[in-house]
Amino acid sequence: MRAVLTSLILTDFRSYDRASLTTHGRTTYLFGPNGAGKTNLLEAISFLTPGRGLRGAPAPEVGRRLPGETRGRAWAVSAAIGGDEGEAQVGTGLEAPDALRRSVRIEGEAVPPGRLSDIIRLVWLTPQQDRLFLDGAADRRRFFDRLVFAAEPVHATHVAAYDKAMRERNAVLAAEAPDPVWLDALEARMAQSGVAMAQARALTLEALQAEIDARHDRPFPRGRLSLSGDFGAGFEPLELTRLFAQARGRDAAAGRTLSGPHRGDLEVVHQVRDRPAAECSTGEQKALILNLVLAQASRLSRVISEPNPVILLDEVAAHLDQSRRAALFDEIEALGLQAFLTGTDQSLFEELKGRALGVRVEEGQLTPLED
């Protein structure tokens, strides 16, 4: 199902007082000096999906704040999303500076944030993800769970339910006399959500690996994916419940739950070099992540019952040589998807001239270039 962002308006978002951009659904590259607001614009777009956006920031933190102001302002991001059945008006924001949660509106009607997934889906890559293979398992798990969530929005519900039940279980285990009946109930909840989480991860891994293997003629290195320690994938809820119960003494002594789906890790091996991604060069790691993101976008674009993904690539071009930059742009075009890319220098997007909309970003001002 076709989905493109045709226009965007920001109000009091990060460095923007008010800014508007009309893309007509075209791929767009944003260039300008560091601190000009390029990533802020991508972050604003990322708030058009459920969750905290590409920086993981709580809604009250992204409101514009002038020197001397201790609290961010109420903010808004509104967009027109073009689709097979016409254009949809979507908006989100913080309606008051002291509000804790952002509101979401579709065609002016207040809706739960989860409804955004019916209108637009996003896939992104940021410089913070460059260390994906070097940082801890928790970062890779969050990265992979977002890939799962993009195709299976209910996955976020299962993750949240599992985490909540696990926190409550840890608290009960820390009590002087833990209540076994309450622990039984919490462990049953954990097992139910945990098995659903593990199964969704396994299915996503299989689909992504098939997509990567099918892309053998692409210029980016292919990864061999696996999930290690993803406890629960081969279990039924009752079995997992029993295992949680057996681990109560150990977990109480440790002060945390030592095994379960929350301990899983994503492992990636460079297929040609047969070497773990963590041992590859920085450039190879970047290319492996990029190929994974492109595989995700390609996979999602073929799910005809869901909106095609829009791709957000922050400062990606600067880390690629000219041939790989050209290959990336060709790949985006071949997928038929809309993308937003950022970079400090206009010359990084030379191969996109005439094929995409160029926008100069300076001090929170957006200036589209003429083709």
N, C-alpha and C positions, 0 to 999 in steps of 0.2 A: 504494500500500500504506500503510495507516494506521500512523502512528508518533507517539506522544505520550509525554512524560516524566510519569510518574504520581507518582514520589517520588524524593527525593534526600537523600543523607547525605554530609556533609563531615567529614573528620577531619584536623586539623592542616594545613588548607589556608589559606594566606595569613593573614588576620586571624581565622579560625575555629578554635577549639579543637575543638568538635564542634557541628554544627548539622544539623537535619533539616527537610525541607519536604515536605508531601504536597499535590500539586496536583490529583490525580484527572484529570490530562490537560487541565486548564483553562488558558487564557491567564492569565498572572500579571503583575501590576505590582508593582514593588518601590519603595518610597519611604523616604526618610530623609536625614539630613544628609550632607554630603560626608565621606568617610572612614569611613562606617558599615560598608561591606563589600558594597555593591550590585554594583559591577563585579566584585568578587572572586567573587561567586556566579555571575555570568554566565560568568566565566572558567572556573570549575570545570565548568560544563555544557559549555563548549567543548572541554574535554579528553576528552569522550566521543566525539570523532572523532579520526582520525589527525592528527598534527602537533603544533604547539606552542601551540595555543589562540589566543584572540583577541588576546592581548598579544604573542604570539610569544616567550614566555619558555621557556627550557630547564626541563625537569622539576625539577632540583635547586634552582631558584630560587623555587619556589612553596610550599615547605614552610614552616609557621609558624615564626617565629623570635622569641623573647622578647628583651628588652633584654640585651645582653651576650653573646648567642649568635651565633657567627660562621657557623654552618652551619644551614641549614633542616632541619627534622625530616622524617622519613618521613611521607608523607601519602597520603590515599586519598579518592577520590570514587566513590561507588557510587550506582546508580540503578536504578529499575524502569522499563522502556520497554514501554508497551502497544502491541500491534500486532494485526493481523488474526487471528493464531494464538495470542493470549494474551499474557502478560507475560514479558519476558526480563529477567534480572538481569545487570547490566553493572557492572564495576568497573575502575578504573584507579588507578595511584598509584606512588609510589616506596617500595619495600619496605624500604629501608635508607637512612639519611642519606647514605652515601657511594656509593650507586648512581648510575649515570650515565644510565640509561634507565628510563622508567616501564614497568611491566608492565600487561597488560590481561587481564581475565578475563571470559568470557561463560558464565553458568550455572556458575561456579566453575572452569571449565577455562581454562588459560592459552592465549592465542591471539595471533597477530601483531596489532599495532595496526590494520592495514588491514581486519581483520574487523569493526571497529566500523561501517564504512560499510554493512554488511549490516543493521544494527540501527537506526541513526538517522543522519540527515544534518542539518547545521546551516547556516544562513545568518545572518551577523551584520553589524551596522553599529555602529561605535564613534566617539567624538569624534575619535580620531586620524585617521579617514578623512575628516573634514571638509575637510582640505587636499588631498584626492586630486587635484584639478585644478590645484593650485598647486605641489605638490612635484615631485620628479623622476620620470622615466619608470620607474625601477625600482620605485617604490611603486605606480604604476598597474599595472605588469606583475604584481606580486605579488598585487594585489587581483583582477585579471582572472583570473590563474591559479587562484586559489581558486574563482572561479565555474566555471571549466572543470573543476577537480578534483571539485567537488560532484556533477557528472553523470558524469564520467569519471575515477574514482579512479586509473586507470593513468597518467593525465597526470602525477601527482606522481612516478611512477617514471621517466618519460621526462625530466622536468625535472632530477631528481637525477642521472641517468646522463649527461645532456648537460653539466651543470655540472662533474661529476667529470672527464669526459674533457677538457673545456676547460681546467680548472686544470692537468691533467697536460700538455696540449699547450703551455700557456704556459711551464711549467717546462722542458720539453724545448727549446723555442725559445730560452730564456734561456741554455742551455748553450753552451760554447765551440764545440762541434762537434755540433750537433743530429743525432740519429739519424733519417735519412729513413724507414727501415722502421717505426720506432716511431711517427713522425708519421703515416705512412699509416694505421696501425691506429687511432690516436686520432681522426684526422679522419673515418674511416669510422664510428666509434662516434658521434661528434658528429652526423654527417649523418643517421644512422639515427634517433637520438633527436630531432634537431632537426626533421626533416620530420614526425615523429609529433606533436611539440609544436605546430608551426605549423598542421597540419591540424586538430587538436583545437581550437585557438583560433579558427580560421576557422569551424568548424561551430558553436561556442558563440556566436560573434558573430552569425552568421546567425539562430540560434534566439532569441537575446535581442532582436535587432532586430524580428523578427516578433512577439514577445510585446509589446514596447513599442508597436509600431504598432497592435496589436489593442486596446490599452488607451486608445483615443482619447477615451473619455468619462470618464477618471479625472481627479481634481483636481490631480495632480502633473504638472509639465512633462515632455514627452517628449524624449529625447535621440536624436540620430542618431550611431550608433556606427561607428567604423572603426579599423583597425589600421594604423599607419604603420610603415614600416621593419621589418615582421615578416618578415625575410629567410628564405626557405625554404618559404613556403606554396605557391609555384608550381613547386617543384623536386622532382625525384626524388633519392633519396639519392646516386646516383653523380654527378649534376651538382653537388650541394652539396659532396661530397667534393672534387671537382676545384677548385671555387672556394676552398675552405679551403686547398688545396695552393698555389694561385696567390698567396694572400695571406700566405704564410709570411714573406717578407722584410719586408713592411710591418708585420705583427703583431709580429715579433721586434724591430723598431726601436721600436715603441710600447710593448712590454712587456705587451701584452694583445691579445685577439682583438677586432678592431674591427668585424666584421660577423657577423651570424648571428641566429638567433631570440632570443637573449638581448638583442638591441638593440631589440626591438619596443616599441611604445608604443600605449596605448589613447587614442583621441581621441573626445571627446564634444562635440556641438554642440547647443545649445538649438534645437529644431526650429522653434518659433513665431518666435523672435527671430532665428534664423539667425546665432547668435553662439557662438563657442567657449565652453565651460563656464568656462574660466579667466577670461573677461572678464565673466561674469555676477556678480550680487550674491551675497553669502554665503548668503542665504536660498534663492536660486535654485539654487545649487550643491548645497546640502543636499537640496533637493527632487528634483533630478536624480539624485543618488546613491540617495535613498530609492526613487524610481521604478524604478531599475535593480535594486535589491535585491528589491523586490516582484515585478518581472518575473521575476527568477531564481526566487523562491519559487513563483510561479504556474507557471512552466515545469516545475520539478521535481515539483510536486504532481500533474502529469498523467502522469508516468512510472509506470505502474501496477505495474511489476515491481520498483520501488525504494521504500524508505520515504519518506513525505512529509517535507519539511523542517520543522524547528522553527526559529523566527525569534528571534534575540537582538538587541534594539535598546537600546543603552546611551545614555541621556541624549538621546534623539531628540525626545521631546515638548517639551522646553524650547525648542527651536529652531523650533517650528511655531506658527502662530497657532491660535486655537481652532477655526476651521473646518477647517483642515488636520489638526489633531489628531483631530477627530471623523471626518474622511474616512479617516485612517490606520487608526483603530480599526475603522471599517466595512469597510475593505478586508481587514484581517486576518480579520475574521469571515466575510466573503464567500468568502475563499479556503478557509475551513474548516480553518485551520492553527493550531497552538498557538504562542504567542509569549510571550517574557519581555521586559518593558520596565522601565527604571529612570528615576527622576527624584527630585529633592530634595523636591518638594512634592506632597502627595496631591491637591491641587486640579487638577494637570495631568491626572489620570486620571478626572475627574468623569464623562465620558461612558462610562467603563468600569464604573461601579458597577452591580452586579447582573448584569453580563455577563462578569466576570472575577474572579479571586481577587486581593485586595489583601493585601500583606504589608508590615508596617512593619519596617524594618531599623535597629537601633540597637546599636552596639558589638558587632557580631558576633552579635546575637540576632535571630531571625526570629519575628515575631508576626503570624500570619494574622488578617485582619479577618473579622468575621461579616457575612454578606450582609444 
